[in-house]
Amino acid sequence: MRKLEKLDQAKDKGRQNTIKWIVIGISSILFLAFFSFLVFLAKSSNSKPAVLSDLGQAKGPQNAKITLVEFADFQCPACKAYHPIIKEILSAYDGRIKFVYKHFPLTSIHANATPAAKAAEAAGQQGKFFKMHDLLYDKQSEWSELPGGQAKDKFISYAEALNIDLEKFNKDYDRNDLEEKITKNQEEGISNGVNATPTFFLNGKKIENPRTIEDFKKIIDQELK
């Protein structure tokens, strides 16, 4: 009798273990299926074109087949490193590419990023945004770590070197609407998944930062085809 009881107990335990492993197996399958679904959604969202406005500083033909958008921070060392690459790309594809610069100041780590963006926008009111843009990157080491007032003095000296009307420059530098434009650029970037600088979009699609000019050209040539 005891042997039968032990046999029944063993059978019950075996059934319980079987059920346990079946439950674990089903749970694992469901988890993997859910995880795969999330990955699919992420890939699908990344493949969709970004919703990018016309709010930005542009150069190149308006009807160009290629539009390259950069979200950047003037105080960012990586943006400075990409600056000559972008210049070479624009030169190599002159007449075939439109470039749009959008502000994305990383204010938590770059105290002078927004002031520099304001200086570029103020220069832009006199048609010299990209001239100031180039100077800010070329001379980044001069102003990036200065206290606010001294940094602005540097920006004024750059404006003077570019033959910009200084009285108008100073007024425009403090314009609320230009600062709002910088903020809107940043909000637009955040809504399109920008979380670092520089971040590039080619024809509305976010791309991994190419490491070299050749890498950039491969992506652009593929898009041109």
N, C-alpha and C positions, 0 to 999 in steps of 0.2 A: 504493500500500500504506500509506504513511504517513497519507494522507488518511483511509483507512478506520479506521486505529488511532485517529486523532484524533476521528473521528466516534463510534467506540465509547466512547472515554473521555468524550466530551461526554454521550453517552446515559447512561453509568454515573453521571456526576456529577449529571445531571438526576434520575435515579431516586433517588439518595441524598438530594438536596434535597427531593424529593417525600415520601420516607419520613420525613425529618427533620420536615417541616412537619405531616405526618399525626400523628406521635408527639406533637409540641408541641400540636396541636389536641386530641388525645384527652386528654392530660395536663391541659390547661386545662379541658376539659369535666368531667373527674373531680374536679378541684379545686373548681370552682364547685358541682358537685353535693354534694360533701362539706361545703363551707362553708354551703350552703343547708340541709343536714341539721342542722348545728350550730345555725344560727339558729332552725330549727324547734324543736329540742330546748329551746333557751333560752326561746323564747316559750311553749312548752308548760309548762315548769317554772314560769315566772312566773305563768301563768294558774291553776295549781293552788293551792288554799287552803293557807295556811301551817299548820304543826302548832304551835298555841299552847296552852300549859297555862293553868290557872286561877291560876297563881302570879303574883300582881301585886296592885296596889291598885286596887279598883274602886269606881265610884259610878254610880248609876242603876239602873233595873229589871233584874233578872237575866234576865227573859224578853223584853227589848227586841228589836225587829226589827233594830236597828242596833247593832253593837258596834264601837267605835273603840278600837284599841290603839295606844299610843304608846310607842316605845322612846326614852328620853331621858336626858340628862345635865344635872344641875342647874347645872353650871358652864358649859354650852354657851350662847354668846350667841344662836345660832339658836333654841335651845329656848326661851330667854327671849322672843324675838321672837314665837314661835308661842303663847306662854302666853295672852295676851289673846284671840287668835283662838279657841283651844280653849274658853276660858271662855264666849265669846259663842255658839259652836256648841252647847255644853251647855245654855246658857240657851234658845236658840232651839228646841231639840229636847227640851226638858225632858219627861221621862216617856216618851220614844220612843227614847232612846239610852243605851247603857251605855258608859262610858269606863273603860279599863283602862290604868294607868300601869305601865310596866316599866322597870327601871333598865338603863342601858347607859353606864356611866361610861367616858369616854375617858381612861384613866389616864395614857397616854403624854404627853398635853398638858394635862390638867386634874388637878393634884395634889389638889385639894379635892373632886373629884367623888364619890369613894367616901365620904369623911367626911360630905358633905352628904346622900348617900343613907342613910347610917347614922342621921343625925339625923332624917330624915323617917320612917324605919322605927321608930325609938325613939318618936317622937311618935305613930306609928300604933298602938303598943301601948296608948295611952291614947285611942284613937279620934280622933286629930287629925292623921292623915297629910296630908290635903289642905289643912288650915290651914297646916301647916309647909311643904308643897309650894308653896303660894302665896307665903308669906313668903320662901322661898329664892329664888324667881324675882324677886319684887319688889325684894329687897335684894341681888341678886347682886353688884352692884358693891362692896358693903361687905365681903364675905367671900372673894370668888373668888381674890384674889391674896395673902391673908394666909398667914403661916406656919401649919403645922398646928395648933399649940396655940392660937394666937389665933383661928383659924377656929372651933375647937371652942367657945371662949369665946363667940363670936358666936352659935353655934347654941344654947348654953345660955341666952343672953339672949333669944333668940326663943322658946324653950320657956317661959321665965318669963313673957314677954308673953302667951303663950297659956294661962296658968294651968295649966301642966303640972307634975305632981309631979317636981321636979328630981332627987330621990334616985333614983326609979325610972327617970327619963329617962337618967341617967348610967350606971346598971347596964345598961339595955337597949341603950344606945349601943355598949357593948363586947361584946354577945352574939354569939357565934360563929355561931349559927344564922341571925341576921338578916344577917350579912355573907355567909353562904353563899347566902341567898336572893338577894342582889344579884348574886352571881356566877352563880347559876343563871339569872337573868333575862338576863344578858349572854350566857351560853352558848346560851340559847334563841334570842336575837336572831341570833347568828352562824350558827346552824344554819338559820335562815330567811332568810339573805342580808342581814342588817342590817350595814352597814359605815359608817354615818354617823348623826348625830343632828340633828334628830328624824327617825325613820322611823315611818310610819303604816301600819296594816293596817285595812281596813274589811271587816268580816264575813269575816275570814281572808285577804283578798287585799291584797297590798302595793300601795300606791298612790303615784304621784308626788306629792311635796309640793305641795298646792294653794297658790298664791301669795296668794290673798285669801279672805276669808270667803265671798264669792259663789262662788268656785271650789269651796270645801269643800261649800257647800250644793247645788251642782249634782250633785256626786258622791253625796251622801247622798240627795237627792231621787230620783235615778235608781235608787238601791238600794231606796228605799222603795216605788217603783212595781213 
